[in-house]
Amino acid sequence: MKIGLLMPLAVVGTLALPLAAQAQGTLRGAEEGAAAGGNAAGPLGAIVGGAVGAATGTVGGILGVDDRPRFREYVVRERRPSYRYNQDLRVGVVLPESGVTYYDVPPEYRAPPGYRYTVVNGRPVLIEARTRRVVEIVE
C-alpha cells in the first residue's frame, strides 16, 4: 500500500524539480513544505510537502505569499519616487542603469540576496540587482 502511494509521489516530486530553477521562491517553498510535511507525516509527508511547497513558492515568487501585501504596504508608506517606464512593464524587462533608484529589500521580507526593489509607473517591482531585470511585480 505504501509503495503504491510512494511511487506516484516520487514521480510528482521529480517532475517538480525543474521548477526549482525558476525562482528562489520555489526553493524556499520546497524546503518549508518538506519540513512541514516531514513533521506531520514522516518521509511520505516530506515528499508531498516538498512538491506542494515548491509549487506554492513558484506562484509566490521571490517574496513569500504572506509577505507580498505587507511589502506593498511598506513601499507605499515609504513614498519612493516612481520611475516612468514608457513600454509595457512585465517580468523580464531590463530597467536602465541610470534614472532609476534601486533600494534594498528590508530583511523582514526575506528576499534572497541579490534582489532590490524600485517603483515603476506607481507599481513596486523586484529586480535582480546584477542585471536590473524585473523578476516580480508586486500587486
C-alpha positions in Angstrom: 0.0 0.0 0.0 2.7 2.5 0.9 4.8 1.6 -2.2 1.7 2.3 -4.3 1.5 5.8 -2.9 5.2 6.4 -2.7 5.9 5.9 -6.4 3.4 8.4 -7.8 4.6 10.9 -5.1 8.2 10.4 -6.0 7.3 10.9 -9.7 5.5 14.2 -8.9 8.4 15.3 -6.8 10.9 14.5 -9.6 8.8 16.4 -12.1 8.6 19.4 -9.8 12.4 19.6 -9.7 12.8 21.6 -12.9 10.5 24.2 -11.4 13.2 24.8 -8.7 15.3 26.6 -11.3 12.6 29.1 -12.0 12.7 31.2 -8.8 14.1 31.4 -5.3 10.5 31.2 -4.0 10.4 27.6 -5.4 13.4 26.5 -3.3 12.2 28.2 -0.2 8.7 26.7 -0.7 10.0 23.2 -1.2 12.2 23.4 1.9 9.4 24.7 4.1 6.8 22.3 2.6 9.1 19.3 3.1 9.9 20.3 6.7 6.2 20.7 7.5 5.2 17.5 5.7 8.0 15.6 7.4 6.9 16.8 10.8 3.3 15.9 10.2 3.6 12.6 8.4 7.2 11.4 8.2 9.1 10.7 5.0 6.0 10.4 2.8 4.7 13.7 4.1 8.1 15.3 3.3 7.8 14.2 -0.3 4.3 15.5 -0.7 5.0 18.7 1.3 8.1 19.4 -0.8 6.3 19.1 -4.1 3.3 21.2 -2.9 5.6 23.7 -1.3 7.7 24.1 -4.5 4.5 24.8 -6.5 3.3 27.3 -3.9 6.7 29.0 -3.7 6.8 29.4 -7.5 3.4 31.0 -7.5 4.5 33.3 -4.7 7.7 34.4 -6.5 10.6 36.0 -4.7 8.6 37.2 -1.8 6.6 34.7 0.1 2.8 34.8 -0.5 2.3 36.2 3.0 5.0 38.9 2.6 3.6 40.4 -0.7 0.8 42.5 0.8 2.9 43.7 3.7 5.8 44.6 1.3 3.4 46.5 -0.9 2.1 48.5 2.1 5.7 49.1 3.1 6.6 50.6 -0.3 3.5 52.8 -0.2 4.4 54.1 3.3 8.0 54.8 2.1 6.7 57.0 -0.7 9.5 56.2 -3.1 9.6 58.2 -6.3 8.2 56.3 -9.3 10.2 55.8 -12.4 8.2 56.4 -15.6 8.7 53.5 -18.0 7.1 54.1 -21.4 6.8 50.5 -22.5 4.9 47.5 -21.3 6.1 46.7 -17.7 6.4 43.0 -17.3 8.6 40.4 -15.8 11.8 40.1 -17.8 12.2 43.8 -18.7 15.6 45.2 -18.0 15.5 48.6 -16.5 18.1 51.3 -17.3 21.2 51.8 -15.2 20.6 55.5 -14.7 17.5 57.4 -13.9 16.1 54.6 -11.7 16.8 54.4 -7.9 17.1 50.9 -6.5 16.5 50.1 -2.9 17.5 47.3 -0.6 14.6 45.0 0.4 14.3 45.1 4.2 15.4 41.8 5.9 11.9 41.1 7.4 10.6 40.3 3.9 13.2 37.5 3.5 14.1 38.2 -0.1 17.2 36.3 -1.1 20.5 38.2 -1.6 20.9 39.9 -4.9 17.5 41.4 -5.2 16.4 45.0 -4.8 13.2 46.9 -5.4 12.1 50.1 -7.1 8.8 51.7 -8.1 7.9 51.8 -11.8 4.8 53.5 -13.1 3.5 53.5 -9.5 4.0 49.8 -9.0 6.6 48.1 -6.7 8.8 45.8 -8.6 11.6 43.4 -7.5 14.7 43.3 -9.7 17.8 41.2 -9.9 20.4 43.7 -8.8 23.2 42.4 -11.1 21.1 42.7 -14.3 18.4 45.1 -13.3 15.9 42.6 -14.8 12.4 42.8 -13.3 11.7 39.4 -11.6 8.4 40.3 -9.9 5.7 43.0 -10.0 4.2 43.2 -6.5 0.5 43.8 -6.9 
